[in-house]
Amino acid sequence: MAIAKMLDQIGVDRIETGMPQVGQQEKEAIRAVAELGLGTEIYCSCPAGRKNSLSDIDFCASIGVPIIGTAMPTGVPRLTYHYPEWTEEQSIKNGVQSVSHAKEKGLKVVLNLMDVSRSDKARLERVLTAICKSARPDEVCLLDTAGCLIPAATAFLVTFVKDLMDVPVAIHAHNDMGLGLANTLAALEAGAEVVHVCINGLESAAATWLWMNWRLPCAVSTRRETRVDYRRLTRSRSGGEAVEYGHTLEEAVIGDGIFCRESGLGLRYVQKEPLAIFSLLPEVVGQRSQVVLGKGSGLDSVDIYLKELGIGELTDREQKKIVLGRSRNGPMRKRGSWMRTSSGRSWRTS
């Protein structure tokens, strides 16, 4: 509940609340979030072709969930080993049944193409064409479930599906190979309208790309407008902490260390003219610039750091050298710096 409220305040467009098929506890959690009356769109996943697929859709409609995603396997390895019963004919039947039922209930429907990155192009084209003839979804989502896409292939898939179905396309890019962000941006450039991301890694496997790590590149690089209040992005840390998912000091956008500088060269500009050092103002994402002490620090670093601690500048140059020497030659002389975190505590990085 707390995470849902936080995401709504930040300005997330859509929140996936869960899968009714998981059980009663999951259903109650979905119901509780739906009853919050948030400004963001509430979404549930109801996979096609399962025993309770239609009743799960009925449940979503009954509690006011406006949009559901119905998933179907499309990748050759998945169809061969995991879902051998999903023949081409059965795939069409299952897809049409779920999409039609949800539309009859007045719901918006996303057709989720699981493992689409490893699908057979000709088979995929026949299945999607047949489904669209009988039950047109409102959106199609390309799930790179195995995380094996590269940007060029992502762009090709987006263009292929958009030409075939003429509906909005979403991208769900897992980060197994470290290409989640690159694939997401490639999909947007190719015409995708929706991006699936996760908060601080809260998803299975390598997860979809961290949402705070793509929102900013999306806005800055492609000039696309979003509802997100970037100043609140660091609040997303609490979403990870709630379930013991941490973030690193170097985490893009929200990491405590990304707007820190140790080197004495041009250090005063870190606070006076931050754009001389950083690509954006730290305040834009709820951060602040910091000076840390380490082996690359100079005498100016000591003045700035002590001022941040509320101690004030040292007037004696020799005292400054003593402080600097300890930061360079102490226990952290090989690696690491003294820094202050968002909580105001001073500590050593390592």
N, C-alpha and C positions, 0 to 999 in steps of 0.2 A: 504494500500500500504506500509506504513512504517513498519507495523508488518511483512508483507511478506518478505520485504527486510532484516529485522533484523533476521528472522528465517533462511533465506538463508545464511546469513553471519555466523551465529552460526554453521550451518552444518546440519540442519534438512533434512531428506531424502525425505519427502513428505509433501505437504501442501494441506489440504482440503479447497478449496476456497469458496464453497457454493453449493446451490441447484438451478438450473435454474428455477424450477417450482415455486419458491417463487415470481418471477416477473421480470420486466424489470430492475429495479434498481440492483437486485441481479445479473442479467446477465451482466450488464455493469461492475460491480465490478469484476466478474470472468474474463471478457475479459481484463480488465485493468491489473490484476495480470498476466494473461497469456502472455500479451504483454511485460512484464518486461524482459523476457528472462533470468529468474533465473536458477541457476544450479540445484535447487531442483525440484522434480517431482510435477507437478500440477495435482490435483485430484478433481473431482466433484462428487456429489451424485445425482443419477438419479433413484429414487425408481421405481420398476417394477409395472405393473398392473394399472397405472394411465392414465388418458386421454392424457397427454402430454409426457408420458414416452419416446416414440421413437423420438419425435421432440426435446426433451431435449438432447438426445444422439446426434442427428444431430448437434445441436448447439455446443456442446462440441467439436465435430470433426471439425467443421468449423473454430473454433478459435485456434486450435492447442493444446487443452487439451489432453494429451496422455493416461490418465487412468480415468475410471469412476467406481463408485460403484453402483450396482443396488441392492436395498434392498427388502426383502420379509419377511413377518411375519412367525414365526415358533412356537412361544410359545403358549401353550394351552390357557391361559387366553386371549391373544391377538386375537387368532383365534376365540374364543368363543364369546367375547364381542365386540371387535373393528373391526375385519375383518371376519365376518361370511361368507361373499361371497367367501373367499379364501378356497374353498374345496381342497382336495388333488389334484384332476384333474386340477383345476384352478391354483393352486400354481405351478404345473409343467409347464403348458402352459405359465403363465406369466414369469416365470423364463427363460424358453427356448427362448421366444420371445425377451426379453431384452438382454440377453447374446448374442444371435445370431446376433441381429441387431448391437450391439456395435462391435462385431468381424468383421462383414462385413464392418464397417466403419474404420477398422484398429486400433481400440482402445484396450488397455489392460483392462480386466474386472475383478472386484472384486465382488463376490456374497456375499452380506451382509445378514447374518441370524439374523434377528431381534428377540430379546427375546428368543434366542436359549437355554438359561439356563433353561427355563420352557417348553421345547418342549417334545413331545412324541417321544421316541427314535426310535420306529419301523416306525412311519410315517415319521420322518425326514430322516431315511435311505432310504425309498422308494422314497421320493421326490428328494433327492440329487442324487441318483443312476439314476433316470429317466432323470434329467436335464443333467447330465454328458454324458449320451449316445447321446444326441442330440446337446448339446452346452456346451462344456467344458470351465468353467471359468479359468482365469489365477491364481486366488487366492480366497480363501474363508475366510470370516471374521466372527468370533464368537462374536456377540453383547450381552453382559450381560446387556440388556437395563434396567432391574429392579434392577440391582446391588445386586443380591441375591446369587451369586456363592460363594463357598468356594474354597480354593486352590486345594483340592483333586478332587473336581468335575470339576474344570477348566482343570486340567491335563487329566482327563478322557475324556472330550469333545474334547480336542485337539488331543489326540491319536485316538479317534473314527473317527473323520472326516479325519484325515490324512490317516488312513488305508482304509477308504472308497473311497476317491477321489484322493489321491496321487497328491495333489497340495499344494503350500505354504499356510499356515494357519496364519491368523492374529487374534489378540485378542483385544477386545474393552471392557475393564472392567470398569464399573461405580463404584463409591466409596460410594454408599449409606450406606453400612454397615461397611465402613472403611477398606475394604479388597482389594481395587483396586490395590495397589502395590503388595501385596502378591499374588493375582490372576495373575497379569501380569508376575511376576517372575516364578510362577508355570507353566504358559503357555509356557514360553521360555524354561524351563527345560524339558518340555514334547515334545518340537520340533517345537513350533511356530516360524515363521521367521519374522513376522511383528507385531509391537505394535502400537495401536492407543492411543495417549495421547493428553492432551490439554495444552495450555499455561496459567498459572496462573488462572485456573478455568474458562476460557472462553468457557463454554459450558452449556447446559441445565441441570437441576436437579443437582445431586451430581457430575456430570461431570465424564469424564474418568480421570485416574490418571494424576496428574501434571507431564508434561514431564521431567522437570529438576529433579524431585524426583525419577524417575526410571532409567534415563540414567546412572547416577553415580553408583547406586547399581548394575545395569546390567553389567557395565564395570568392576567394582571391584570384584563382587561376582562370575560372570560367565565367566569373561575374554573375553567377546565378544567385538570385535572392532566396533566402530561407527565412523561416520564422524564428530561428534560434537566437536567443540572447547570448552572445558569445561571452559576455562578462560573467555569466553564471556557469561556464563550462567546468571550472574547477570544482563546483559542487557535485559533479558526477562522481567524484572520488568516493563519496559516501555510499553510492550504489555498490561499488566493489567491496568496500569495507564491511557492508552489511552481511555479506556472505563470504567474507575472508578472502576476497580477491584483491590483492594489492596493486600498486602501480610503482614503477621504477622512478628514480630521480630524473632519468632522461626521457621519460614518457612524453611523446609529442603533446603539445598544448597544455596538459595538466601537470606535468612533472615539476617538482620543486626546483630542479636544477637547470631547466632550459633557458631561463633568463638570467643565469648567473655567469659571471666572468671572473677569472682568476688573474690573468695576465695583466701586468702593470701598464702595458701599452694602450694609451687612449682610454684608460679606465674611468676617468671622470665623465666621459660621454655616456657611460652606461646609465647614469641617472639624469644628467643634464640634457642630453640629446640622444635618447635610446635608439632612434631610427638610424643613427650613424653606425650602430653596432648590430641591431636586430632587424629582422625583416618586417616586424610589425610592433606596435606599441604593446607592452605587456598588459596594460590595463584593458585592452580590447577583449582579452580572454580571462579577466579577473585575476591576473598575475601581477607581480611587481619585479622590477629589475633589482638584482642584488650583486654585491661585491663579496667575494670569498677569499680567504687567505690560504695560500698554498705555495709550492716551490716556485711558481711563476710570478708571484706577487712582487710589488715594489713598495716603496715608502708611502706613496699615495694610497695604496690599498689599505694600509694600517689606519690612516686617518679616516677614510670612508667607512671602514668596517667598525671601528670604535665608535664613530658617530652614530651608526645604526644601532649599536648596543646601548646608546644613551650615555656613553662615557665622555664623549667629546674628543677633540684632537689633542695629541701629545705635542707639546712645544719643543721638547728636547729631542733632537735628531738621534742621539745615541739610544734613548729609550725606544724610539721607533725601530731602530736596528735590532735591538734585543727581541722585541715582539716578533719582528719579521724573521729573525734567525730561528726562533723557536718554532714558528710555523713551517719553516723550510727544513729544519734539521731534527725535528722531534720524531715521535713514533710514526708519523704519517709521511716521512720524507720521501719514500719511494712512490707513493701514490695517494691521492686524496687531498681534500681541502676542508677548511672550516666553513660552514655555511649556516644560514638561518632558514628554517622551514616555514611553511605557511602558518604553523602554530606558534611561531615566535621563538622557538627553541634554537639554540646554537649547538651544532653537532658536526662531527666529522663524516665526510663521505668516504667510501672506500670501494 
